[in-house]
Amino acid sequence: MRRFFISSHALTTDGAQISGPEFHHLRHVLRLDIGTRIALYDERGTTYHGTLTHLAKDHAEVRLTDTLPPSAPTFRLTLAQSLLKGSKMDLVVEKATELGIHTILPFFSDFTVARIPSAKLAERVARWRRLAQAAAKQSGSPLPKITSTMSFETLLHSLPSHAVKLLCSEREHSIHLKAFVQDFPNLDAVWIAVGPEGGFSSQEIERARAAGCTPVSLGPSILRSETAGISAVALCQFLWSDIQFPPLP
């Protein structure tokens, strides 16, 4: 059964309307026809099963038959990722979504090379959200929240009180993520930050410590920032998450 994203605003009591890029994919790429069973999911994580009942020039209508409410996550993982150049940030957003990330916080810090002009900021964030939407549709994972970009200082001021907060640092040699989990084997929320290619400055690491973050190492290798971000998400999900996504219909 094919799966499509739909805004909750496009839903009625027992129906839905698919338009825009999702309609184009449904009609002109997959060439689905009336009577086809499909699955829809919205930004809240709710899944709907239904049948195509009408195909117009610019939209499709669906009669809904089943609604599956989102399951409450047992583990919430937030990735604060320093901005990366070119398609590297796209890669992190896509793969982190596939791995079940809950929230992505793009930020810039002392050694960040990639800078986004203010006029293009909203466009870039919208692009990341589209990529996350496509990745969630492909993988069946939840659709993550992606915030606008912020400074490292703003990031530290927004730290949640309820989550364990980790800072990936190649300067850290005493605390490895694998050792950290031995002291904290059961967590329901983790916040982890990954810096740019040059890592975090010593001043940033000290400010992060003061804000409640624990610097950790991901291993002896010096990883590219995009590799570190994806690896950190995969490791945290493996170490702490017992969430089970519903199978694709």
C-alpha positions in Angstrom: 0.0 0.0 0.0 1.5 3.3 -1.1 2.0 6.0 1.6 1.5 9.8 1.2 1.9 12.8 3.4 -1.1 15.0 4.0 -1.7 18.1 6.1 -4.2 17.6 8.8 -6.0 20.7 7.4 -6.8 18.6 4.2 -8.8 16.1 6.2 -12.6 16.0 6.7 -14.7 13.6 8.8 -14.3 10.6 6.5 -12.2 11.9 3.6 -9.1 13.7 2.5 -7.8 15.6 -0.5 -4.3 15.1 -1.9 -2.8 18.0 -3.9 0.6 19.5 -4.8 3.8 17.4 -5.1 2.1 14.4 -3.4 -0.7 14.4 -6.0 1.9 14.7 -8.8 3.7 11.6 -7.4 0.4 9.7 -7.0 -1.0 10.5 -10.4 1.9 11.1 -12.8 4.7 9.0 -11.3 2.9 6.0 -9.7 -0.1 6.4 -12.0 -2.6 5.1 -9.3 -6.2 4.9 -10.3 -9.6 5.1 -8.7 -10.2 2.2 -6.3 -6.6 1.9 -5.2 -6.0 1.5 -1.5 -3.5 3.9 0.0 -2.2 5.1 3.3 -1.8 8.7 4.5 0.0 10.2 7.4 0.0 13.8 8.8 2.3 16.0 10.7 0.9 14.8 14.0 2.0 11.2 13.2 -1.5 9.9 12.6 -1.9 7.3 9.9 -5.1 6.9 7.7 -6.1 4.1 5.4 -8.4 4.8 2.5 -9.4 4.4 -1.1 -9.0 6.7 -4.0 -12.5 7.8 -5.1 -11.9 10.7 -7.5 -9.0 12.0 -9.6 -9.2 15.6 -10.8 -6.6 17.7 -12.8 -4.9 19.0 -9.7 -6.0 16.8 -6.8 -7.2 13.4 -5.7 -10.0 12.6 -3.2 -9.8 9.7 -0.7 -12.5 8.0 1.3 -10.9 7.2 4.7 -11.7 3.8 6.3 -9.3 3.5 9.2 -7.4 5.9 11.5 -4.4 4.8 13.5 -3.4 7.4 16.2 0.3 7.9 16.7 1.9 5.8 19.3 3.5 7.7 22.2 7.3 7.6 21.8 9.2 6.0 24.7 12.4 7.7 23.7 12.9 11.2 22.3 16.2 12.0 20.7 17.1 15.6 19.7 20.0 16.3 17.4 21.6 19.7 17.5 23.6 19.8 14.3 26.0 22.6 13.2 25.2 23.9 9.8 27.1 22.2 7.0 28.0 23.2 3.5 26.1 22.1 0.3 24.3 18.8 0.4 25.9 17.6 3.7 23.1 19.1 5.8 20.5 17.5 3.5 22.2 14.2 4.1 22.1 14.5 7.9 18.4 15.5 7.9 17.4 12.7 5.6 19.3 9.9 7.5 18.5 11.2 10.9 14.8 11.1 9.9 15.1 7.5 8.7 16.7 6.6 12.0 13.7 8.0 14.0 15.0 11.4 15.2 12.4 13.4 17.1 13.8 17.0 16.7 16.6 18.6 14.6 18.1 21.9 15.8 20.4 23.5 13.2 22.9 26.0 14.7 26.0 27.9 13.9 29.1 28.1 16.2 32.6 29.5 16.2 34.0 27.2 13.6 31.0 26.9 11.4 31.9 27.6 7.7 28.4 27.3 6.2 26.4 30.5 6.6 22.9 31.0 5.3 21.9 34.6 4.2 18.9 35.8 6.2 16.9 36.2 3.0 17.3 32.4 2.2 16.9 31.1 5.7 13.2 30.3 5.5 13.7 28.6 2.1 16.5 26.4 3.4 14.5 25.3 6.5 11.5 24.5 4.2 13.8 22.4 2.1 15.0 20.4 5.1 11.4 19.8 6.1 10.5 18.6 2.6 13.5 16.2 2.7 12.4 15.0 6.2 8.9 14.5 4.9 10.1 12.3 2.0 12.4 10.3 4.3 9.6 9.7 6.8 7.3 8.6 4.0 10.0 6.2 2.6 11.0 4.7 6.0 7.8 4.8 8.0 9.5 6.7 10.7 7.9 9.7 12.5 8.1 13.1 10.9 10.7 15.1 13.0 10.4 18.7 14.1 13.0 20.9 12.4 13.6 24.4 13.9 15.0 27.5 12.3 18.8 28.0 12.7 20.1 29.6 15.8 23.4 30.6 17.4 25.2 28.2 19.8 24.5 30.6 22.6 20.8 30.6 21.9 21.0 26.8 21.6 22.5 26.5 25.1 19.8 28.8 26.5 17.1 26.6 25.1 18.4 23.4 26.7 15.6 21.2 28.1 15.7 20.4 31.8 14.3 16.9 31.4 16.8 15.4 28.9 20.4 14.2 29.3 22.5 16.6 27.3 25.6 15.3 25.4 28.2 17.2 23.4 30.2 15.2 20.8 33.8 16.3 21.0 37.0 15.0 19.5 38.8 16.7 22.4 37.1 14.4 24.9 39.2 11.3 25.7 37.9 10.2 29.1 34.2 9.7 28.5 33.1 7.5 25.6 29.4 7.2 24.7 29.7 3.5 25.3 30.9 4.1 28.8 28.3 6.8 29.5 25.5 4.4 28.8 26.7 2.1 31.6 26.0 4.9 34.1 22.7 5.8 32.4 21.2 2.6 31.0 17.6 3.8 30.9 16.8 7.2 29.4 13.6 8.5 27.8 15.1 11.7 26.4 18.6 12.6 25.1 19.8 15.8 23.5 23.0 15.5 21.6 25.1 18.2 19.8 27.5 17.8 16.9 29.8 20.6 15.9 31.1 21.7 12.5 34.2 20.2 10.7 36.5 22.1 13.1 34.6 20.9 16.1 33.7 23.1 19.1 36.1 25.7 20.5 37.4 25.2 24.0 35.4 28.2 25.1 32.2 26.6 23.7 32.9 23.3 25.4 33.3 25.1 28.8 30.1 27.1 28.2 28.3 23.8 27.3 29.6 22.2 30.5 28.3 25.1 32.5 24.9 24.7 30.8 24.7 21.1 31.9 26.1 19.3 28.9 28.5 16.3 29.1 31.2 16.1 26.5 31.5 12.6 25.0 33.6 10.9 22.4 32.2 8.8 19.6 35.5 6.9 19.2 39.1 7.3 18.3 38.5 8.3 14.6 38.1 12.0 13.6 34.8 12.0 11.9 33.4 14.4 9.3 30.6 16.4 10.9 27.9 14.7 8.8 29.2 11.3 9.7 29.3 12.2 13.4 25.7 13.5 13.3 24.3 10.4 11.6 26.5 8.1 13.8 25.4 9.8 17.0 21.7 9.4 16.1 22.2 5.7 15.2 24.2 5.0 18.4 21.8 6.7 20.7 18.8 4.9 19.2 20.6 1.6 19.5 21.7 2.3 23.1 18.5 3.7 24.6 15.5 3.4 22.3 13.1 0.5 22.4 10.6 2.2 20.2 8.9 0.0 17.6 7.5 1.7 14.5 4.3 0.2 13.1 4.9 -1.9 10.0 4.1 -0.2 6.7 0.6 -1.2 5.5 
